[in-house]
Amino acid sequence: MKKLVVSHPGRMTVLAALLAGLSWPALAASPNLVISQVYGAGGNTGTTIYKNDYVEIFNRGATAVTLSGWSLQYASASNSTWSGKAILPTMTVEPGQYVLVQQQGGGGTSQPALPTPVVVPLSGAFNMAAANGKLALVNDSVTINGHSPATPNVVDMIGFGSASGAEGTAAPSGSNTLALFRAEGGCVDTDANDLDITTGAPAPRTSDSARNLCGGGNVAQPIIPACPESLSVEQGSGGMAALSATDADSVVNSADITSGGVPGITLAGFAAAGAEGGVASVTLQADASLGVGSYPVVISFGNNAGQQASCTVNVSVSGAATIPQIQGEGATSPFNNLTVTTEGVVTHKVANGFFLQDPTGDGNPATSDGLFVFAPTAVNVGDRMRVSGTITEYRPSGAPRTYTEMKDVTASAVLSTGNSVTPTNITFDGTLDLARLEAMLVNVVNPLVVNQTSYLGNRGELTLADGRRETATNRFRPNTPEAIALAAANAKNQLVLDDSLFSTPTVIPYIDGGSRVVRAGDTVTGLTGVIDYGSIGGGGGGFKLQYSVEPSFTASNPRTAAPQLAAGNLRVASANVLNYFTTFTNGADVFGNVDQGCTLGNSIRRSNCRGADNQAEFDRQNAKIVNELKALDADVLGLMEIQNNGDVAVDYLVRQLNAAIGFPTYTYVPAPPATGTDAIRVTMIYKPAKVSLVGSALSDSDDVNSRPPMAQTFKTANGAKFSLVVNHLKAKSGCGSGANGDLGDGQGCHNLRRTEQAARLRDYFLPLVASTAGDPDLLVIGDMNAHGFEDPIHLLTQAGLVNQLERFVRPSGIPYSYVFDGEVGYLDHALASASLNAQIVGATEWHINADEPAMIDYNLDGKSPAALALIEDHAYRSADHDPVVVSLNLAPAYADVTGGFAIQRSALALNRLTGKFSGTITLTNTTSAAISGPFQVQLKDLPAGITLDNATGSKDGAPYITVNNASVAPGAKFTVSLVFSNPRKVPMSYTHTIYSGTF
């Protein structure tokens, strides 16, 4: 009989025939090892089951399998990149045997540990999602790739929940209380996850669990060790623990330490079992000479049948240590989970503890001299203290690393007061390893720039960096070396300034007089405080500076009263109005009605409404939006995120805007037949005094668009036409499956859908708009939900549209209209056709929203009184996107060329049958160059009662005749026939004007 054996270099038996037997086609049913159980909620908030995730492996075959260099690999549900890779130790798995592999947990410490014996990966233990994900057992350590990797090294794979890959169809979702189980104890493998895998209460099985021979037969009984999980001793005292083992059908006759020798840790007094089923015993001894630290000791028991089984006892030696010793040079403290006594000076207090620092340190830059003590003890800055407690590695939810701190303080004493620690001067330039400075008092000598203000109101946080961080795909194509490098640099270039409270501030910090709070882009100096690591706004964890001296801010990114750009003869803008709904989420509406709802698809209900919760919020929202649109002063405006209720919401907004201006300046473009199935839509407003509508609005109701693009052709006073196309592409949030998941390339969720929408624009809608208008001048604007170099924008610019923000803004700075995770980029675009591009003289964003704290927007819920007091009826933070403004200098559609022609009039002849007068005028090109047509010959100042019967049309009250000559060469002439009605026989007279072009 053989048992699970964890081997070590030089002691592994390799079975060549076995390895050859493991070469089966990719995605074929696994003949030997399979994943038999998965639980991904270990240590999650709200769980009480286990504090670690786990994966159970099972041998469903008839022969033993030796693992050497194997790995478990994990990917999130939507990713094709497998980011988790746990390297397994060398081991042999017998037929019918289970192996329990421990993974990371969600950070909880109150849940029980997994049953032993448990296998801990040599490296790379990962966190799994409880409900959705992908897991593979791989017979090497090469990282796999793809949603469903079809390679021979993938021995078994399970996709569960909303996973984008699986064997066949994905298995059901797990949860905080449900694990995934392979049917019949692991024996079933049809390569159909949905058929093979079910859910049930977590019940991990170990290598000591009863064997489950899938083909039947007798199962040899295992050796069952009985070992304590740990042995805790005081430095200088030593200690011992009793161990034992039994085997129902064999004699346990040996015990050895197999984890490598540690001086001072030995086995003594071994007594073999007296018979089959008897108990063998041995004592584990820890000598008084052991230094403070943690020593995992593996003890292996053997029997007369050649079986082995092992257990691990963690020998913990507690005692005094300096703070640098506690911190150590590695990612994890060498004193993790040990009780330690240390000394230091209190440098800073926060809401849940204090920071202690060794005032002299050890001179080693690889070890921090500071330590956070998690205890609400009444201490004062400057106290020199001796504290005793347990060292732990704290991992904030979703954070990629841990933070060494002391918890469960058992003793503390103030040794002296009035001490000080000199801050360590640092230059934070995005290359500094802050882990080496955790919990230390520092002084940042270089000025930093505020990169995000989103969490100032509810967390007292500002995201700082060396300069402004630009989203990688805002500057480079996704997955290029440049984009990857910029994303990596951004990740290192972040320091969160915090107010030490860890709660909603009752007093808002960083107010620059009056109501102007700090804006992203402002500069901060005088940064002195301690380096902390913890949860940050937006999720995950990050390094923070808990400031001990009030920092100094410079308004280097001031507010502007109106957008600044070159003047033309027409101004066009786009603005996301952040869910401007005249129907509120409480069921009321702006007209005083109650029990109302909003339309989404085929449903009308209150829960479909997205904007203001009530009249009070709407009044604030309306005032902000009206102030924004009034200051934009655009002649044509494309709007996104307005309620999809016909023209009701836009009509109300236009009325409010005109009232604020003082006279009826704007009107709206009537909605096209299709406005989509979403609760919001796009629309346009314009100044009738500046432009007129040509035809009706168009939209594209293709299934790819839930918010169809809207197009309208406009005509200006000088006769020029252009068409505006307003868009709102699929959002990046709420990941879909497969290619519409987050593929990890920086483009976020639903990139495929946005690219399909852009392709529909390119191939169908834009050609339709140009053809309908009879004019190639197109301006494509709106919230494309894609940064400057992501696939949808790249597709459109490759098709010939010219990116105006790259053209006008990039040369002098970063184009941006949105801030996300402390990085700037522009989701809002202005793309012009080649013909219109030459007529654009300027484009810019007006930074009134992205840089402003969210706490001053119109929402009233969840805000402290201090934040509510800062909300004012101005344009700043009227939405979350900055508006984009484009200045056009449209060439006139016609020009007065009268001076280039000599005109000869014929006498008028009366046709006595019709009573009409006829004649001609002949025009000769007297210039030295050809004059381009077509021509409009306009007769002005005709006496009352005389009409030009063969007029093509009338402009400004005077008739004209169109002559469609392409051009007239120098000295060439053309003749125009005139037919008049003059029933009153008044004297004939008129003046003439010749235009080149069209009216």
PyMOL commands that set and color helices and strands:
alter all, ss='L'
color gray80, all
select helices_A, chain A and resi 16-21+184-186+193-196+323-327+434-437+456-459+472-475+481-492+606-608+615-632+648-661+738-740+751-773+791-798+804-808+810-812+834-837+854-856+865-868+898-900
alter helices_A, ss='H'
color red, helices_A
select strands_A, chain A and resi 5-6+33-39+54-59+65-67+71-75+84-87+91-93+98-102+133-138+154-160+179-182+197-200+223-226+230-234+239-247+252-257+265-271+279-286+293-303+308-320+339-350+353-357+370-373+384-394+403-416+424-426+441-444+448-452+462-465+495-498+523-525+527-535+541-547+552-554+570-580+598-600+603-605+636-643+667-668+680-686+691-699+710-716+721-728+778-783+802-803+818-820+823-825+828-832+840-845+884-888+894-896+901-905+909-911+916-925+931-932+935-940+947-948+953-955+958-963+967-968+973-981+991-997
alter strands_A, ss='S'
color yellow, strands_A
deselect
rebuild
show_as cartoon
